[in-house]
Amino acid sequence: MSNRRLYTSISRFLTKKSPLNPTSSLNSHPRLESSRVLSRSFTLSLETTSLWTCYNLLSSNSRVSTKNFCSKSEDKDFGRCWNCGAVATSAPFLACTSCRSVQPLDPSIDYFKIFGLEKGFEIKDENLETKYKDWQKKLHPDLVHSKSEKERTYAAEQSARVIDAYHTLDKPLLRALYLLQLEGIHVDEEKTVSDPELLAEIMEIREAVEEANDSQALKQIQSQIQRKLERWSNSFGNAFKNQEFENAIKSILRMTYYQRAIEAIVKKL
């Protein structure tokens, strides 16, 4: 008999219906019933064992990492180079480390991320200028003058953004305004002053600057205003940290007038 005929015969034998109904088979074949009970018990045992095994795998004491079972991969996608296709290994991804191509502008990267800083008013990193110069060595348009028009455009945009980021974070008043901007709060610096105390102080400062006859007197006034600017800068920092935005805005208005007074003195020196 050929293999095909043997296969057909076995298939017919396996699919042939039993002449016994379920009741008669249970009554007349106790061994069969016993085997079914054992089979059912074995199945339940397997289900219980599987659940227990999964529990052990997910247990904190298990040697198998639960990341493979309960969570998605924590690998972060920092982007991919438009030119060579290399995957970025860190953020911010402004220039490719493989082919050195300048990348397109990403508005989601704020000024703090550009310099690797935590978002906040107090900047503890003293290497802000060094980082700025390092970025310009990679992004300056003069470095890509022989590249494609696309990359020259990317370089111009990235370089301008880094320059703006540096000048914004380097000055307390601009940094304060930018922080509120990130929170969706716009401050009108030209708003008319309604605080009588602040108005009187502004008039007093103007008169003192106009009456100053020499640079020494002007520098003394500048030093006094600088201390006031620092005090209100600290006031803004505390208000922003505590999410007290109304107080933060009041502090910014004070900072604005003190900064303008200092700039007026510098021009007169």
C-alpha positions in Angstrom: 0.0 0.0 0.0 1.4 3.4 -0.9 2.0 6.1 1.7 -1.0 8.2 0.3 -3.4 5.2 0.8 -2.0 4.6 4.3 -2.5 8.2 5.2 -6.1 8.1 3.9 -6.9 5.0 5.9 -5.5 6.4 9.1 -7.5 9.6 8.6 -10.7 7.7 8.1 -10.1 5.7 11.2 -9.4 8.7 13.4 -12.5 10.6 12.1 -14.9 7.7 12.4 -17.7 8.4 14.8 -18.1 6.1 17.8 -21.4 4.1 17.8 -21.8 4.7 21.5 -23.5 7.8 22.8 -21.9 9.9 25.6 -24.0 8.3 28.3 -23.4 4.7 27.3 -19.7 5.4 26.9 -19.5 6.8 30.4 -21.4 3.9 31.9 -19.7 1.1 29.9 -16.2 2.5 29.9 -15.1 3.5 33.4 -11.5 3.6 32.3 -12.3 6.1 29.6 -14.2 8.3 32.1 -11.3 8.1 34.5 -8.9 9.1 31.8 -11.1 12.1 31.0 -11.2 13.2 34.6 -7.4 12.9 34.8 -7.1 14.8 31.5 -9.3 17.6 32.9 -7.4 17.7 36.1 -4.1 17.8 34.2 -5.4 20.7 32.1 -6.4 22.6 35.2 -3.1 21.9 36.7 -1.3 23.2 33.7 -3.4 26.4 33.8 -2.7 26.9 37.5 1.0 26.2 36.9 1.1 28.7 34.1 -0.5 31.4 36.2 1.9 30.7 39.0 4.8 30.7 36.6 3.8 34.1 35.2 3.5 35.4 38.7 7.0 34.3 39.6 8.3 35.9 36.4 6.7 39.2 37.2 7.7 39.1 40.8 10.3 41.6 41.9 12.5 38.7 43.1 12.5 37.1 39.7 15.7 37.1 37.8 13.8 37.8 34.6 13.3 41.5 33.9 9.7 42.6 34.0 10.4 45.1 31.3 10.2 42.3 28.8 6.6 41.5 29.9 4.9 44.6 31.2 6.4 47.6 29.6 7.5 49.0 26.3 11.1 49.5 25.5 12.6 52.6 27.2 14.9 53.3 24.3 14.4 56.9 23.3 14.2 58.0 19.8 16.2 61.2 19.4 15.8 61.3 15.6 17.6 60.2 12.5 19.9 62.1 10.2 18.3 63.3 7.0 21.6 62.9 5.1 23.2 59.6 6.2 20.3 58.0 8.1 22.3 57.6 11.3 20.2 57.4 14.5 20.9 60.1 17.1 22.2 58.8 20.4 21.5 61.9 22.5 19.5 65.1 22.5 19.4 67.8 21.4 20.0 66.5 17.8 21.1 69.7 16.0 24.0 68.2 14.1 24.8 64.6 13.1 27.8 63.1 14.8 28.4 60.7 11.9 28.4 62.9 8.8 28.3 66.3 10.6 25.3 67.5 8.6 23.2 70.2 10.3 19.7 69.0 11.0 16.4 70.7 10.4 15.0 73.0 13.1 12.9 71.3 15.7 10.7 73.9 17.6 10.0 71.3 20.3 13.6 71.8 21.5 13.5 74.7 23.9 16.4 77.0 24.8 17.2 75.1 28.0 17.4 71.7 26.1 19.8 73.3 23.6 22.3 73.9 26.4 21.5 70.8 28.4 20.0 72.7 31.3 17.0 72.1 33.6 14.1 74.5 33.0 14.3 77.1 35.7 15.2 80.6 36.5 18.5 79.8 38.3 21.2 78.6 36.0 23.9 76.8 37.9 25.9 75.9 34.8 28.8 78.4 34.4 29.8 77.0 31.0 26.9 78.6 29.1 29.3 80.6 26.9 31.5 77.6 26.2 28.6 75.5 25.1 27.4 78.4 22.9 30.7 78.5 21.1 30.8 74.7 20.7 27.4 74.8 19.0 28.6 77.6 16.7 31.6 75.5 15.6 29.1 72.9 14.4 26.2 75.1 13.1 27.6 78.3 11.8 26.5 78.9 8.2 30.1 79.6 7.0 31.0 75.9 7.7 28.5 74.7 5.2 28.9 77.3 2.4 29.8 74.5 -0.1 26.9 72.2 0.9 23.5 72.0 -0.5 21.0 74.8 -0.3 18.9 72.7 2.1 21.7 72.3 4.6 22.7 76.0 4.3 19.1 76.8 5.2 19.2 74.4 8.2 22.5 75.9 9.4 21.2 79.5 9.2 18.1 78.6 11.2 19.9 76.5 13.8 22.7 79.1 14.3 20.2 81.9 14.7 18.2 79.9 17.2 21.3 79.1 19.3 22.3 82.7 19.3 18.9 83.8 20.5 18.9 81.0 23.1 22.2 82.1 24.5 21.3 85.8 24.8 17.9 84.9 26.3 19.3 82.6 29.0 22.3 84.8 29.7 20.2 87.8 30.8 17.9 87.4 33.9 15.0 89.6 32.5 14.9 87.8 29.2 15.2 84.5 30.9 12.2 85.3 33.1 10.1 86.4 30.2 11.0 83.3 28.3 10.0 81.0 31.2 6.6 82.6 31.4 6.3 82.3 27.6 6.9 78.5 27.9 4.0 78.5 30.4 1.8 80.3 27.9 1.9 83.6 29.7 2.6 86.8 27.8 3.9 89.9 29.7 3.4 93.3 28.2 6.6 95.2 29.1 5.1 98.5 27.8 2.2 98.3 30.3 1.6 101.6 32.1 2.8 101.5 35.7 -0.1 102.0 38.1 1.9 101.3 41.3 2.4 104.7 43.0 5.5 103.4 44.9 7.1 102.2 41.7 6.3 105.4 39.9 7.9 107.5 42.6 11.0 105.3 42.6 11.3 105.6 38.8 11.1 109.4 38.9 13.7 109.5 41.7 16.1 107.4 39.7 15.7 109.5 36.6 16.4 112.7 38.5 19.4 111.2 40.1 20.9 110.1 36.8 20.2 113.5 35.2 21.8 115.4 38.1 24.9 113.1 38.2 28.0 115.2 37.1 30.6 112.5 36.8 31.1 108.8 36.1 31.7 108.0 39.7 28.3 109.2 40.7 26.7 107.4 37.8 28.5 104.1 38.8 27.3 104.5 42.4 23.7 104.9 41.2 24.2 101.9 38.8 25.4 99.8 41.7 22.3 100.6 43.8 19.9 99.8 40.9 21.8 96.6 40.2 21.2 95.4 43.8 17.5 96.1 43.4 17.4 94.2 40.1 19.1 91.2 41.8 16.6 91.3 44.7 13.6 91.4 42.4 15.2 88.7 40.2 15.3 86.4 43.3 11.7 87.4 44.0 10.7 86.2 40.5 12.6 83.0 40.9 10.7 82.1 44.1 7.4 83.1 42.6 8.0 81.0 39.4 9.2 78.0 41.4 5.9 78.1 43.5 3.8 78.7 40.4 2.7 82.1 41.7 2.4 83.7 38.3 0.8 87.0 39.4 3.7 87.7 41.7 6.1 86.6 39.0 4.6 89.2 36.6 4.9 91.9 39.2 8.6 91.0 39.7 9.2 91.2 35.9 7.7 94.7 35.7 10.1 95.9 38.4 13.0 94.1 36.7 12.1 95.8 33.4 12.4 99.3 34.7 15.6 98.6 36.7 17.2 97.1 33.6 16.2 100.1 31.5 17.6 102.5 34.1 20.9 100.6 34.1 21.1 100.7 30.3 20.4 104.5 30.4 23.3 104.9 32.8 25.7 102.8 30.7 24.9 105.0 27.7 25.7 108.2 29.7 29.0 106.8 31.0 
